[in-house]
Amino acid sequence: MHPRLAADLAELPELLEAAQRHAVAFLDGLAEAPVVPEVPARRAVPLPEEAVGLSGALRDFAARWEPGMSASAGPRYLGFVTGGATPAALAGDWLTAAVDQNATSSLDATGQHLERETVGWLRQLFGLSEDHEGALVSGATMANTVGLAIAREWLGERRGVSPAEAGVAALGAVRVLSGSPHSSVAKGLSVLGLGRAALRTVATLPGREAVDPVALEAELRDADGPCIVVANAGTVNTVDFDDLRALAALRDRYGCWLHVDAAFGAFASLSPDHAHLTDGLDLADSVCVDLHKWLNVPYDSAVQFTRRRDLQARVFQNAAVYLGAVGAEPDLVHLTPENSHRLRALSAWFTLRAYGRAGHREIVERNVACARTLGSAIEKIEGLRLLAPVRLNVVCFTLADGPTPERLAALADRLTAEVFMTPTRYAGQPALRAAFSNWRTTDEDVQRVARALEHAVRAG
Ligand SMILES: *Cc1c(COP(=O)(O)O)cnc(C)c1O
């Protein structure tokens, strides 16, 4: 063994304590650190030849890279949809690395049983029935892609071919219909060989991002054969929800596949005041939910559910003598694009075990209350206006006069020490979004963001 490696092994407890102290200091700084620090870009250095050991690597990380790290795990990082990591989720993630399991196979089954228990808890969290089987993947993009892959195999079943065996060319043209699809849907279609051009955007309801069921029905009636419908349960701009029951009824009438992208919107079902938004989610054929957003587990984690695990295993089976037959209870190696993967379920397991449904409901309800408070504050700030009602956890707003992408970017840039928000375009207007999904965010943070916004608008 290399002497530095041997020395690190000998001092492992002390070294891990040093790394832990370092992590704790970083987390302690989250509330007051610049949300996105301004640091010059770092140049990559050549591969080190000499060993410096863990303590040397920690020092180098602290000197060169850590100063540029954003407070994306903190309370006022409101860009994209970015959760943090609850204390239990963080500890679960540390333990994931410590136990270093490859949860893929019943030849060494405990990790896979833990993932199945976790998927069962998530199913109950979102009110899905046991007809939905699930597996964890790296993010909602992957969960959407897996759902679309199962849909592709379902289309094949309808047409008497298996695209998994014969290739997508055997399937012929495919139409995918959606009102306000997330960009990851087009990426998934590209990966799956269905093509980005297969995606057809359907009219939405007036002044809304939710699909117009009448327009969707017209598309389904005119389509040449079965389609895939991607429903949206929480759009990123205004958190609008398709009427999932109406879409399921169209699915039953016209025979299509109904995939629901509920990346963060699924969490509305935790709040009795908002659960109606996800009504009908269980009727979907496949469902995508991110866990590294509103469940507040560290990257990278999401869950995908489906009622047709048989088709899923047809797509993702990794038959090999050493792995055994696929069987009626397929091992995880047969269900997702990955073979080997970390025991991703453990951080979700920890946070659900530690805080239960009640604890996670409190996070969701507090985040929604924060979004509403910021929405009301923005309505009162001269020079700003809301572009949409605050339906759940996102505030979409712009400058009252002459908003341009450049002016909004300048406004957001002036604020990055206090709050991070990301740009968008909504209803033909350049805009900014503030998305609440971090367990640390409190009303005090919202007051601070509102004050910073008011100053920045006045100064600009
Ligand atoms: C974030 C998001 C995605 C993509 O998720 P990743 O975790 O970045 O892969 C897809 N759909 C919706 C609605 C999202 O909010």
The ligand as a MOL file (V3000), in Angstrom:
LIG
                    3D

  0  0  0     0  0            999 V3000
M  V30 BEGIN CTAB
M  V30 COUNTS 15 15 0 0 0
M  V30 BEGIN ATOM
M  V30 1 C -36.3670 19.9530 -12.6550 0
M  V30 2 C -37.3840 19.4070 -13.5690 0
M  V30 3 C -37.0660 18.4160 -14.5090 0
M  V30 4 C -35.6430 17.9330 -14.7180 0
M  V30 5 O -35.1130 17.4870 -13.5300 0
M  V30 6 P -33.5690 17.1490 -13.2790 0
M  V30 7 O -33.6130 16.7020 -11.8640 0
M  V30 8 O -32.8070 18.4100 -13.4850 0
M  V30 9 O -33.1640 16.0790 -14.2170 0
M  V30 10 C -38.0770 17.9160 -15.2730 0
M  V30 11 N -39.3420 18.3580 -15.1590 0
M  V30 12 C -39.6800 19.3300 -14.2820 0
M  V30 13 C -41.0990 19.8120 -14.2150 0
M  V30 14 C -38.7170 19.8860 -13.4520 0
M  V30 15 O -39.0440 20.8410 -12.5730 0
M  V30 END ATOM
M  V30 BEGIN BOND
M  V30 1 1 1 2
M  V30 2 1 2 3
M  V30 3 2 2 14
M  V30 4 1 3 4
M  V30 5 2 3 10
M  V30 6 1 4 5
M  V30 7 1 5 6
M  V30 8 2 6 7
M  V30 9 1 6 8
M  V30 10 1 6 9
M  V30 11 1 10 11
M  V30 12 2 11 12
M  V30 13 1 12 13
M  V30 14 1 12 14
M  V30 15 1 14 15
M  V30 END BOND
M  V30 END CTAB
M  END
